[in-house]
Amino acid sequence: MFDEFVRRWWIVAARGAVSVMFGIAAFIAPESTLSWLIKLFGLFALADGVFTMGAGLSVSWLTLFLEGFVGAAVGVVTLFAPTAFVELWLVVNIAGYAVLTGGIELVGALGLKGKARGSMVQGDWLLGLNGAISLLFGVILFFNTAMSAATLVMMLGGFALISGALLLAFAFNVKGWRAVLGSPAVAL
């Protein structure tokens, strides 16, 4: 399992990069319309979900796959549901996404720690911290569903930047597991 995960470290890095790009876009154009926010979040959730499902499938890691499935489903609903429905439930949709994926990341980090051998998983805390921040962000949104679009964009942008940085750090940590595994894992 870990050898395959190490070989596909770049999938986690791509997920982090997508998140960072989303965060930067949110800060560059916070005054954009609600329609822009809906499309951008839908694309982000869909891309994040696809990358995460790919990582989960490549290493037969159920919690990672489930996290990706939740993200992709939220992305599809956001992109293809009627606009009036999405506008009404956007904050709740984002909050639900954050809580579900955050919880699954925490479970995944704990499972990773339990399955690892020796000191291999020194960066599991990065995945766990990302899950905890996602959970906290989701709870904050659930209790502030009436916020303005500008506030939502700024909060979402900040969350995406932090989450992306943690995922990138985790990906490069995973890439370094090759030395611990002692196998000829090749970076793709």
C-alpha positions in Angstrom: 0.0 0.0 0.0 2.6 2.5 1.0 4.8 1.9 -2.0 2.0 2.7 -4.3 1.1 5.8 -2.2 4.7 7.0 -2.5 4.8 6.4 -6.2 1.6 8.6 -6.5 2.6 11.3 -4.1 2.1 13.7 -7.0 -1.7 13.2 -6.9 -1.7 14.6 -3.3 0.5 17.5 -4.6 -1.9 18.2 -7.5 -4.8 18.3 -5.0 -2.8 20.8 -2.9 -1.9 22.9 -6.0 -5.6 23.0 -7.1 -6.5 24.2 -3.6 -3.8 26.9 -3.6 -4.9 28.1 -7.1 -8.5 28.3 -5.9 -7.4 30.4 -2.8 -5.4 32.8 -4.9 -8.3 33.2 -7.4 -10.6 34.0 -4.5 -8.3 36.7 -3.2 -7.6 38.2 -6.6 -11.3 38.7 -7.5 -13.3 38.8 -4.3 -15.8 41.2 -5.7 -16.9 38.8 -8.4 -20.5 37.7 -8.6 -22.1 34.9 -6.7 -22.3 33.0 -10.0 -18.5 33.0 -10.3 -18.1 31.7 -6.8 -20.6 28.9 -7.4 -18.8 27.8 -10.6 -15.3 28.1 -9.0 -16.3 26.2 -5.9 -18.0 23.5 -8.0 -14.9 23.1 -10.1 -12.7 23.0 -7.1 -14.7 20.4 -5.3 -15.0 18.3 -8.4 -11.2 18.4 -9.2 -10.3 17.9 -5.5 -12.7 14.9 -5.4 -11.3 13.3 -8.6 -7.7 13.6 -7.5 -8.6 12.2 -4.0 -10.6 9.3 -5.5 -7.6 8.6 -7.8 -5.2 8.5 -4.8 -7.6 6.3 -2.8 -8.0 3.8 -5.7 -4.3 3.7 -6.4 -3.5 2.6 -2.9 -6.8 0.8 -2.0 -7.4 3.3 0.8 -11.2 3.4 1.5 -11.2 6.6 3.6 -9.3 8.5 0.9 -11.6 7.2 -1.8 -14.7 8.2 0.3 -13.3 11.6 0.9 -12.9 12.0 -2.9 -16.3 10.7 -3.6 -17.9 13.2 -1.2 -15.9 16.1 -2.8 -16.8 15.0 -6.4 -20.5 14.7 -5.5 -20.6 18.1 -3.9 -18.9 19.5 -7.0 -21.3 17.9 -9.4 -24.3 19.1 -7.4 -22.9 22.6 -7.2 -22.2 22.7 -10.9 -25.4 21.1 -12.2 -28.2 21.8 -9.8 -30.5 24.7 -10.6 -28.9 28.1 -9.7 -31.6 29.1 -7.3 -31.1 25.9 -5.3 -27.3 26.3 -5.2 -27.5 30.0 -4.3 -29.8 29.2 -1.4 -27.7 26.4 -0.1 -24.2 27.5 -1.1 -22.8 28.2 2.4 -24.4 25.0 3.8 -23.1 23.0 0.8 -19.5 24.3 1.4 -19.8 23.7 5.2 -21.0 20.2 4.6 -18.1 19.5 2.2 -15.6 20.9 4.7 -17.0 18.9 7.7 -17.3 15.6 5.8 -13.9 15.8 4.1 -12.3 17.0 7.3 -13.7 14.2 9.3 -12.6 11.6 6.7 -9.1 13.2 6.6 -8.8 12.9 10.3 -9.9 9.2 10.2 -7.4 8.7 7.3 -4.5 10.3 9.2 -5.2 8.1 12.3 -5.5 5.0 10.1 -2.2 6.0 8.4 -0.5 6.2 11.7 -1.8 2.8 12.7 -0.7 1.1 9.5 2.7 2.7 9.2 5.9 1.0 10.4 8.6 2.7 12.4 9.1 6.4 11.9 7.9 6.4 8.4 4.8 8.5 8.8 6.3 11.6 10.4 4.0 13.8 8.3 0.7 12.2 9.2 0.1 15.2 11.4 -0.1 17.4 8.3 -3.1 15.4 7.0 -4.6 15.3 10.4 -4.2 19.1 10.9 -5.7 19.7 7.4 -8.7 17.6 8.5 -9.1 19.5 11.8 -8.9 22.8 10.0 -11.5 21.7 7.5 -13.8 20.6 10.3 -13.4 23.9 12.1 -14.0 25.8 8.9 -17.2 23.8 8.2 -18.5 24.4 11.7 -17.9 28.1 11.5 -19.8 28.2 8.2 -22.7 26.2 9.6 -23.1 28.8 12.4 -22.8 31.8 9.9 -25.0 30.8 7.0 -26.2 34.4 6.4 -22.7 35.9 5.6 -22.2 38.1 2.6 -20.7 36.6 -0.7 -17.6 38.8 -0.2 -17.0 37.4 3.3 -17.6 33.9 2.1 -15.1 34.3 -0.8 -12.4 35.6 1.5 -12.9 32.9 4.1 -13.0 30.2 1.5 -9.9 31.6 -0.1 -8.0 31.6 3.2 -9.1 28.1 3.9 -8.1 26.9 0.4 -4.6 28.5 0.8 -4.0 26.9 4.2 -5.4 23.5 3.1 -3.4 23.6 -0.1 -0.2 24.4 1.7 -0.7 21.5 4.2 -1.5 19.1 1.3 1.6 20.1 -0.6 3.7 19.7 2.5 2.1 16.3 3.1 2.7 15.3 -0.5 6.4 16.1 -0.4 6.6 14.3 3.0 5.1 11.2 1.3 7.6 11.5 -1.5 10.4 11.2 1.1 9.0 7.9 2.4 11.0 6.2 -0.3 14.1 6.3 1.8 12.3 4.7 4.7 10.6 2.0 2.6 13.9 1.0 1.0 12.1 0.1 -2.2 12.8 1.3 -5.7 9.7 3.5 -5.7 10.0 5.8 -8.7 8.6 9.3 -8.7 6.2 9.8 -11.5 
